[in-house]
Amino acid sequence: MNTKIVRNKAAIKQPKINVITLGCSKNIYDSEVLMGQLRGNNLNVVHEADKMGKDDIVVINTCGFIDNAKQESIDTILQFSELKEAGKIGKVVVTGCLSERYKPELESEITNVDAFFWHQ
């Protein structure tokens, strides 16, 4: 007997990756590069979308140099961490200058972030 595997691509819903950009114009460039790489790997990427689903991923590209920018970054991380805790989004990933400069402190203080990265 011959069998045929049928894969229904419509049935597999891929999570959306929402990239949030904070800080300087370099972060805008870095976010664009990141989104291009993710799209190049056939991932569903959006930039600063208003609506997110319970399985979606938020990547926050932070700034860590100016006090106001640091506070905005921390507030944004906390905002999306709370959404994750409430089951409204799937994962929170933090990248950028704040993540690079303060990773140990952030990891110990904001424990429900899935990953902290930094770029060079």
C-alpha positions as CSV (number, residue, x, y, z in Angstrom):
1,M,0.0,0.0,0.0
2,N,1.3,3.5,-0.9
3,T,0.8,6.3,1.5
4,K,1.1,9.9,0.9
5,I,1.9,12.5,3.6
6,V,-0.2,15.6,3.3
7,R,0.9,18.6,5.1
8,N,-1.6,21.4,5.5
9,K,0.5,24.5,5.8
10,A,-2.5,26.6,6.7
11,A,-3.1,24.4,9.8
12,I,0.4,25.3,11.2
13,K,0.1,28.8,12.7
14,Q,3.5,30.4,13.1
15,P,4.0,32.8,16.0
16,K,4.4,36.5,15.1
17,I,7.6,38.2,16.2
18,N,7.0,41.8,17.2
19,V,10.2,43.9,17.3
20,I,10.0,47.0,19.5
21,T,12.7,49.5,18.9
22,L,13.8,52.0,21.7
23,G,16.5,54.6,21.8
24,C,18.8,55.9,19.1
25,S,18.9,55.7,15.3
26,K,21.5,52.9,15.5
27,N,18.8,50.8,17.2
28,I,16.5,51.4,14.3
29,Y,19.2,50.1,11.9
30,D,19.9,47.1,14.2
31,S,16.2,46.3,14.4
32,E,15.9,46.5,10.6
33,V,18.9,44.1,10.2
34,L,17.4,41.7,12.8
35,M,14.0,41.7,11.1
36,G,15.6,41.1,7.7
37,Q,17.4,38.1,9.2
38,L,14.3,36.7,10.7
39,R,12.3,37.2,7.5
40,G,15.1,35.5,5.6
41,N,14.4,32.5,7.8
42,N,10.8,32.6,6.8
43,L,9.5,33.9,10.2
44,N,6.5,36.2,10.5
45,V,8.0,39.5,11.7
46,V,6.3,42.8,12.4
47,H,7.6,46.1,13.7
48,E,5.8,47.6,16.7
49,A,2.5,45.9,16.1
50,D,-0.5,46.9,18.3
51,K,-2.0,43.5,18.5
52,M,-0.2,40.3,19.7
53,G,-1.5,36.8,20.3
54,K,-0.9,34.4,23.2
55,D,1.8,32.5,21.2
56,D,3.6,35.5,19.8
57,I,7.1,36.7,20.7
58,V,8.2,40.2,21.6
59,V,11.8,41.3,21.0
60,I,12.6,44.6,22.7
61,N,15.7,46.4,21.3
62,T,16.7,48.5,24.2
63,C,18.9,51.6,24.9
64,G,21.1,51.8,27.9
65,F,23.0,55.0,27.8
66,I,20.8,57.9,28.7
67,D,18.8,57.7,32.0
68,N,15.5,58.5,30.3
69,A,16.1,55.9,27.6
70,K,17.1,53.3,30.3
71,Q,13.9,54.0,32.2
72,E,11.8,53.7,29.0
73,S,13.5,50.4,28.2
74,I,12.9,49.0,31.7
75,D,9.3,50.1,31.7
76,T,8.8,48.5,28.3
77,I,10.4,45.2,29.5
78,L,8.1,45.2,32.5
79,Q,5.0,46.0,30.4
80,F,5.6,43.0,28.1
81,S,6.7,40.8,31.0
82,E,3.3,41.4,32.6
83,L,1.5,40.6,29.4
84,K,3.5,37.3,29.3
85,E,2.6,36.5,32.9
86,A,-1.1,37.2,32.0
87,G,-0.8,34.7,29.1
88,K,-1.4,37.4,26.4
89,I,1.9,36.8,24.7
90,G,4.2,33.8,24.5
91,K,7.8,35.0,25.0
92,V,9.8,38.2,25.8
93,V,13.3,38.6,24.4
94,V,15.5,41.6,25.3
95,T,18.4,42.8,23.2
96,G,20.4,46.0,22.7
97,C,22.5,48.3,24.8
98,L,20.7,47.9,28.1
99,S,20.8,44.1,27.8
100,E,24.6,44.3,27.0
101,R,25.5,46.7,29.9
102,Y,23.2,45.4,32.6
103,K,22.4,41.7,31.7
104,P,23.2,40.2,35.2
105,E,21.1,42.8,37.0
106,L,18.2,42.5,34.5
107,E,18.3,38.7,34.8
108,S,18.1,38.8,38.5
109,E,15.4,41.5,38.7
110,I,13.1,40.5,35.8
111,T,13.0,36.8,35.9
112,N,10.3,36.0,33.4
113,V,12.2,37.3,30.4
114,D,13.0,34.3,28.1
115,A,16.4,35.6,26.9
116,F,18.7,38.6,27.1
117,F,20.9,39.1,24.1
118,W,23.2,41.9,22.8
119,H,24.5,42.6,19.4
120,Q,27.9,43.8,18.2
